[in-house]
Amino acid sequence: MRVDWAGAIENENLGKIFIGGEEFTGIGYQGLMTVNTKTYVEEPVRQNDGSIANINDHDTFIVPRCKVNFKFFNIRDYQRLCRVINSANEFPVSYFDKQFGEFRTYMMYVEPEEMAKIYNVGTSVIGVLDYEVSFIGTLNNLETFKVLYLPKYWNGNALVDLTPTSIEYSSSATYTKGQKVYWNSSYYEAIYYENSFKEIPPTNTQYWQKKTPTLWNDVTTYTTGDFVYKDTTSGGNTTRKYYEAKKENFYGYLTTNREYWREISVSEYSDTKTYSKGQYAYVLSGETKTFYQAIYYKETFSGQSPDDTKYWAKITPQINVEREVDWGKSIHILTRTELADFYQIPEGKTLNGWNTRADGTGLNILPNSNWSVFENTTIYPILGDVE
């Protein structure tokens, strides 16, 4: 008698598994267990209050796993399976993946085999009883899918195109680090900056700033960038150390407190040394030291086309440009600000989120999250009224 279970998924191959191209049948009742485990590239860390404030910043990948149990496994099939799993370190495994409701194939390796009881009658070996074997995905040769941010939104009746912002690249324009442009069907972000130099004397005020250290004490209020010194005497010898304040408007904190102070290494200026912004040097005149701090920083340029990787980085994800993503890998979902870098958000509207259907009836995707890809996907902005 056939029972019609509402919402059930039918699959006539449910009792089969394919390992290294070989078909195996006879999986026991409830003998197929599958899971796709989300794994973090870097383990999230909780704050002191227990929260994980940056959870959406973490990249993830998905590891498929499969465990199959044969209550009775024919001895010939068992030997055939052993030949498959012992002949290679990885092999394709196809089975019914309950998460996706269909057969999926993954490159996998086998976990160490546990001992199993043989079933014999006299000297005749017939099979293996209650045989269980587990497979884990290697994430090699993953299927690749296309992801497309489509710059259209549903106004309740139809799809409406968003208006691109005016960011066409121009060789005559001057750009600053962080600016974005559109060039040859792709978007790019300016990444160029300089903060180091050599053979520039401390008297050059474009590169150096004169700093005079003061004696640290516990009643003076200090702020970011203040330059102090502290003397320590031991065995008749006095050692002077220099420190720079790291926080705004504080007092009373010892220079050993690394949250408020950083110890400064200061040596005599040399025209053979390369200096970076924030470093210190002194010029010696007789017995007098005059201190300077490197301040040079440049982040503007022009005339450098976006294919020059010293000045530009290609932006991902692209708007209105298909991106290829391996199965189970995560992508960063754009925020309202990032969307506005490419397209104008209509007046009176705001980005409520993203969805795999223009009318919002598909899968909701949170802005500024990392979202795992399992199929070809088009992502639409969902706009709402500004409250």
N, C-alpha and C positions, 0 to 999 in steps of 0.2 A: 504494500500500500504506500502510495506517495503522499507525503505531507507537504502542503503548500505553506511554507513559512514566509510570512510577509517580510519583504526586504532582503530575503536571502540571495546570495550570489551563487549561481550555478557554475561548476567547473568539472567537466567529466574527467579531467586528469588529476583531480585533487589527490589521489592516492599514489601519484608518481613523483619521482625526482630524477633529474638527469645530471649525472656527474661525469665530467670529462667527455661528454658526448654519449655516454652509456645510460640506458634507461633502466631504472629499478622500480619495481612495484611491490605491493604488499605492506605498505606503511600501516602500522597498527592504529586502532581507534584512538583519536586524539594524539597520534604519534608524531605529528608535524608541528614544530614550534619555530616561529620566526619572529625576528625583531630587527628594527633598524635603530641603532643606538646613536643618539646625538653626542658628539664628542667635541670638547672645547680645545682649540689650538693652544690657548693659555687658560689655565684654571682660574675661574672667577674668585676674587678675594673679597671677603666681607669687611665692611667698615667697623669701627668700634661700636656702633649702635646696632650691628647685625645686618644692615642693609647692604645690597650690592648695587651701588649707584650707577656703575658703568656697565651693567650686564649687556646692554644692547650694542656695546662697542666690540664685543668678543666675536671673533671668527669661529665658525664651527664646521665640522664635516660629519657625515653620516656613515656609520659602519654597519653593513648588513650582516646578520648572523642567522644561522639555521641549525636546528637540531632535529634529527629524524630518528624514530624508533621503529624497528621491525620486531614484532612479537615473535615471528618465526621467519628466519632468513634462510632460504635454500642455500646449501653449501656451495653450489656452483656460482650463484649470484654473489655470495660473500667473497669467494675467491676472485671473481671478476672485479668487485669493488676494490679489493685490496691491491690488485694490479694497477688500477687507475690511480689510487691515492698514493701508492708507493713509487709510482713512476715519475712523478713531477711534484714540485713544491707548491704549485698553484694550478688551478684548472677551473673551467667554467662550471658553475652549478646553477641549475634552473629548477625553480620550485614555485609553488603558489605563495605569493607574498600577501599576507592578509592585510597589510597596511594599504596596499594599492589594489587589492581585489583581483589580481591577475598573475599569470606566470611572469617572473622576472629572472634574468640571468646575470650573475655577478662572478667576477674572478675571485676565487676563495682559496684558502688553505684549510687543512684539516687539523683539528686539535688532536693531541695524543690519544690513541685508541685505548679504551679500557678493556680488560679481559671479559670475555663473554662465554657462557656455557654452550657446549655443543650438544646437539640432540642426536643421539645414536640409538640404534637397535642392534644389540650385539656388537659386531664389528663394523656395522654399516653406519657411516657418518651421513646423516640426512641434512642437517642444517645447524644454525646457530639460534639460540633462544634469547629473546629480549635484547636484541642487538641495538646499540645506540651509537650514533656518530654525530659530531658537531663540526660545523664549518664557519669560518670567519672571513669576511671580505678583506681583500688586500688593497682595494681601491685603485687597482691597476686597470688600464684599458676601459675607463669609465665612459658610458654613453654621454655624448655632449648635446646640450639643448640650447636653444636660442631664447634670449630674454630681450624684450623690447619695451622701453618706456614710450608710450604713445602720447604726444602732447595734445590730447583732446579730452574734453570733459562733457558729461551728460547734464544738460540743462533742464531735464524733466521731460523733454520731447525728442531731442535729437543730440547727436554729437557735435560739439562746437570746437573749432581749432583754437588753441591758445596762440597768442601773438608772440613771435620770437623777439627777444630783446636785441638791440643793435650792438652786436659784439663781433662783427666781421673783422678778421685780422687785417691790419694795414702796416706795410713796411715802413711807413713814415711816422707812425704813432709811437709815443713813448709809453712803455708799460711798466707797471710796478708789481712786485712779487704778490701773488694771490689773485691777480686779475685773470679773467677767462675770456677766450676768444673762440670763434668758429672758423675753421680753415680746412679745406679739402674734405668736407663732409664729416668732420670730427671736431670735438671740443678739446681745448688745451688750457692748462693753467700755468701762469708764469711762476717759475721756481728759482730764478736766478737771484743770487745775492753774493756780496763780498764782505768779509769781516776780518780779513787778515792782510798783512803787508810787511815789508822789510825795507831797510835803508831809508826810512823816513825819520828824521831827527825829532825829538820831543818838542822842539820849538815850533813845529808845524801844527797849528791849532785845528786843522781839518782832521788830523789823525790822532792828536793827543790832547788831553786835558790835565792841567796842573792840579795836583791834589796835595793837601797838607794834612798829615795825620795829627790827631789830638790824643792826649792821654785819656784812656778809658776811665770812667768812674760810674758809680751805680746810681747817681742822682740826675745825670744829664739825660734828656730825651733824645733818642736817636731815630733816624729814619733811613729808608733804603739808600744805599750808596755811601753812607757816612764812613769815613776812613779813620781808624783809631790804632793806637799801639798800646802794648802792655809789656812792662819789664819784669823779668823774673831773675832773682839772684840766688845762686846756689854755689857754695864752696868758694865764695869770693868772686865768682864770675857772674856777670849780668848778661842775660839774653833778652833781646827785644823781638817781639812778634807783632805782626800786623794783621788787622781784621777789617772786614767790610760788613756793614749792616745789611740784613736781608729782608727786614720787615719795616712797616711803616709805624712811626710814633710809638716807641716803647722805651722803657728804662728799667734798670735793675737786673737785667739778664746778663749772666757771666759770659765772657767771650768763649767759654768752652761749650756753650749751648749752641749746637749746630743748627737748630731751627731758626735762630736769630742772627747768628754770625757765621761768616766763612773765613777761615784763615787764609791770608794772602801771602803768596811767595813773591818776594821782591828782589830783583837782582839788578846790577848796573846795566844801563842801556848798552846794547851792542848792535852795530849796523849789519852784522852777519846773521842775526836772529830774526825769525819771523814772529810777529806779534799778532794776536787776535783781540777783538773787541773785549774789553773787561780786564785785560792783563795790565800789570803794573811794572814800572821800571823807574830807576832813579839815575840822575846825573850827578857825579861827584865833582865838587869844586873845592879843593883844599880838603877840609874835613866836613864840609856841608853837603848834605844830600838834598836834592830837589826831586820830588816825586811827581810822576806822571801816570795817567791811566789811558790806555788805548781806547779810542771812541769811534774809530773809522767804521762805517757801515754804508753799503750802497746796495740798493735793490731795484733800481730803475735801469732801463735799457731801451734801445730801438734798433730796427733793422735786422733783427735776428728772427728768422722764420720758425714756425712751430715744430719743424722737424729737427731742430737743434736741441738735443736733450740736455745741454748745459743750461738752456734758458727756459725750456718748456717741458711739461709732462702731460701726456695724454690723459684725459679725465675718464674715469670709469665710475659708475655706469654712465653711458652716453644717453642723451635724450634723442629719441627718434632714430637711433642707430642700433642695429641688432648686436647683441653681445653673446659670445659663446661661453657657456658655463658647464663644467663637468657635473654629472649627477651627484646630488647630495651636498655639493659645495655651497657656501653661503655668499650672498652679495649684500652690500650696504644699500639700504633703501634711503632715497633722498628725503631731506627735510624740506620745509616750506622755503627756507632761505636758499637752499641749493636749487630748488625748482625755479625760484625767482631769478637765479643767475642766468637761466637759459630762456625762460618764457615769462611773459607778463601774466600775473594773476589778476583777473578782472576786478575792478573796483567794487568794494562791498563783499568780496568773496575771500575765503581763506582755505588753505589746504587742510581738510579733515583727516586725510589718510590716502591710501592707495588700495586698489582692488583689481582682481583679475578679470572683472567685467566692468564695462563702462557705466552701467546703471547701478553698480554697487552690490549686485546680488551674488558675486563670486566670493573668493577668499579675501578677507580683509588683511591688509599688510600695514603695519605701523611704520610711520616715518622714523628715520634714524635707528632702525632695527637692522639686524642681520638675518636675512631670510634665505632658507634653503631651497634649492631648485631641483625639481623632480620631473619636469616636463617643459615643452616649449610654452612660454608664458608671455602674454602681453599685459603690461601693467598700466592702469589708467589712474589719473589723479581724481580724487573725490573731493569736490569743492562744496563748501557750505557758506551760509551767510555769516558775515561778521556780526557778533552780538554786541 
